[in-house]
């Protein structure tokens, strides 16, 4: 069985488990063991396409879950002072431990209604302008910036283009390239195209084990390269979009392991690991001057794609 077939089997067995009564102890234990074994096998040999499927799961923890557990006294800001409030971007200020930080996150929903409200995480230009406003405010008050990346890409609609989508992304890239405070990005699900890059020009990039990060979706890649959008599995294999591929290429700095039972079984442990990494990096950059912080980010991205002609 592939990942999706195994997952469906696990759901079926969990439904059977929930239907048992309190006297069926042996059946309960047998089903529980079978589920645990299937979960372990499910994550032992994941393909790149399997990881894309996991990254897109509706019930996977979303940005607001991370914000609630990583930060205290979070206050959300709204609007771009120009057009409106794009709810695919959640931004504001809060405390990480005792350090005031600015948080800018791409937010998807866990239900259809929430996804409609958040445009399925596809950001409009006003969302990028909101991010730009918050980043400049963070620089003014010398607050580190934590970004959370989870988008299939910027919204490609006519209205978005009319309101300056390309310019908004370009300005975001420019601002984050030159911002004089440390930026730490966390890729929690999909990191797609310029929509993701706009919030991940960072000094350090953390990536969840089963998240993906790429120039576009496997469907878009297949349409362009093969002229056949159904060849997504082959495309995902070629794109090198997994956390392990990106760590090997030194694009990602840290992988947070989700484990064989999946992210839900150890989400609090994952939050603790992210927290420790952020704490370590903020302590490091607190001792560095603005010039070092900007140059550190520049050098990180200047290396990407470099090769030696041997």
N, C-alpha and C positions, 0 to 999 in steps of 0.2 A: 504493500500500500504506500502511496505517496503521502505527503504531509496533509493535504486537504482531506483525503480519504480517512487517514488515521484520526484526524481531528473530529470528523463526523462520527466515527466509531466511538471515540471517547465521549462525545456528547450523548450518544445513544446509551452507552453504559452508565453515564451519570444519571440519566433519566430513570433507568432501571433501578439504580442505587437509591434514588430519592423515593421511589415507589415502594421500597421494602418497609415492612413494619419492624418494631423494636424486637420482636422475637426471632427474626431471621438473621441471627448473628453470623452464622457460618457463611450464608450467601452474601451478607454485607461485606465480610472480610475478603471473600474470594473476588467479588467485584472490585473492591478497593485495590486489591493487589494487581488485578488485571489492568485497571486504569493506570496505576503507577507504572507498570511495565510498558504499556503502550505510550505513555507520555515520554518515558525515557527513550524508547526507540524512535519516537516521533522527531526528537531533536538531535539524534546521534548523527544523522547523515543528511542534513539539510542542503538543498541546492540553492543557488542564488535566487531562483524564482520562488522557492519556498520562503526565503527570507523577505522577498517583496510581499508575498501574501501575508506573512506575519505582521510586517510593518503596517499593512493597510487594515488590519483587523479592527472592526468597529469597537470591540470591548477592550482594546489595548489602552493602558493608561494614557491620558491626554495631558496637554500642557497644564491645565488647571489642577490636575492631580499632583503634578510636580511642584507647582507654585504653592499649594496648600501645605505640603510637607517640607519643602526646602526653606521657605521664607516665613517670617512672622510680621504682623502688622502691615500686611500688603495693602496698599491703596491703589486702585486702578484709575488711570487717567483715560480720557476719551477725546476723540476728534483730532483733526489735523489743522484746525484754524482756517480751513479753506472750503471744504465740501461737506464732510460728514464723518461719522464714526464707523470704521471698518472693524467689525467684531471678529474677523479672522486674525486680528492682531490684538493680543491682550498686553497692555503695557502699564507700568506704574513703578512705585517705589516701595521698598520694604527693607527688612533687616535679614541679612544672612548671618546667623549667630548674632554678634553685636555690631556688625559692619553694615552701614546703610548702603544699599545697592539699587541700581535701576534694573528692572526685569522687563524684557521684551520677548514675547512668545507668540508663535504661530499656533492658533488654537483650532482644533477640530472638535466635533461633537461625538457623543456616544449614542445618540438617537437621531432619527431622521430630522425631527424638528430642530434639534440643536445644530445639526450639520447645515441645515438650510439657513439658520440664523448666522452661522459662521462661514457660510459659503464654502463648506467642505474644506476649509483651510486654504483656499485659493485667494491670495491677497490682491486687493485692488490698490490703485495708486494712493488713495487716502490712507491706507494701512501703512504703506511704506513711508509716507510723509509723517504719520504719527510716530513711527519708529525713529525717523530722523529727528523729530522734535524732542523726543525723550532722550536720544543719544546726546544731542547738544546740551540739553539740560544737565545730564549726568556729567558731562565734561566741565560745565560751569561750576558745579558743586563738588567736583572731584569724587564722584561715586563710580565704583567699578560697575561694568555692565555684564549681566548674565542674559544670554539669549537662548531661547528654546526653539528648535527647528523641527517642524513637522508639516510639510506641504508637498503636494504633488507638483506645484509650480505656481507662478503668479497667474492671476485670472486673465485669460486671453480674449475676453469679450470686447465688443465694439465700444461700449461705454467706457471701459477701462482704458482703451487706446485713446479715445477722445479726451479723457481727463489726464493723459500724460503718463501712461504706464511705464514706457521705456525710460523716460526722463526720471521718474520717481525711483526706479530701480538703480539707475546710474548714479543718482545723487546719494542714495543709500550706500552704494559701494564706495563712493568717494568719501563720505562722512566717516564710515567705519574704518576705512584705510588710514585716515589721518587723525582719528580721535585720540586724545592724549590721556585716556584712562584705559586700564586693562579690560579686555573683552574676552569672556569665556562663553563658548557656544556648546550647547548640548543637543545632539541630533537624537530624537527619541523615536521617530517613526520613519516617515518619508522625508528625504532631503532632495527635492527635485528642482533642477534647473536654476535660473536666475532668481526665482522666488526664494529658494533656500540660501543661495549665495549672498543675497542682500542682507541676511542676518547672521552670516557665518564667516565674515571677514574678521577673524578673531585671533587673539594671541594663542589660545589653546582651544582645541575642538575635542569634546568628549562625544563618544558614539555608543549607543546601546548595541549590544551584540547582534540583535536581529533587526536593527534599523538599516536603511539603505540611503545612499547619497550618490547622486549621479547628475549628468548633464541634462537628462530628460527622462521621461518614463520609458520602460521597456517597450510599451505599445508605440510610442513615438519613434523610438529607435528602429523598431521593426518596420514601421511604415516608411521611414526614410531610407534605411539601408537595404531592406529586402522587398520594399513595395508591398508588404503583406503584414498587416497589424496582428495577425494570429500567431506569428512566430516569436511570441514573447519569451518563451522558455529559452530558446536559442539566443535571443537578444540579451537576456539577463546574464547568461553565461559569458557572453563576450564583453559586457560593459564594465566588469570589475567594480561593482557597486556595493559589495558587502563591507562590513566593518573590517574584516581581516584583510581584504584587498587594499583598502584605504590606509590601514595602519602600516602595511608593508611599503606603501608608496610615500609614507610620512606626511600624508594629508591629515590624518586623524592622529591625535596625540595619545588618547587613552580609550580602551574598549571596556565597557562595563558588562560583565558576563551576566546573561540572563539565566543560564542553567538549563538542565534537561527537563525540568518541570514547567518551564515557561516563566514569563515575567510576573504573572499574578501570584505565584507561589512564594516569591521572595522579593516582592516590591519594596518592602521596608528596608531590606538589606541593600537593595540597589540604591535607594535613596541615601542610605548611610555611606555607601561607596562614593556616590557622586558628591555628597557633602564633604567627605574627607579630601577628595581631589580639589574641589573648589577652595576649601580652606587652605590647603597647601599652596595653591597657586596665588591666592590673594595675599598670603603672607609673603610670598616671594616678590610679587610685583610692588608691594607696599614699600619695599626698600629700594626701588628703582625710580629714576627720574623720568620725566615725560619723554625725553628724547630716546631713552632706552626702550620704553614701552612701544613707541611708534616704530622704531627701527626693528625691534623684535618681530612685530607683526609683518612688517614689510619683508624681512628676510625669510620668514616662514612661507609666504606666498610666492616670493621670487624663486624659491627652489622648486616649486611644483611644476612638473613638466620638463624640468631640465634633464638632459641626458648627455652621456659622454660618447663621442664617436671613436670607438676603439678599432 
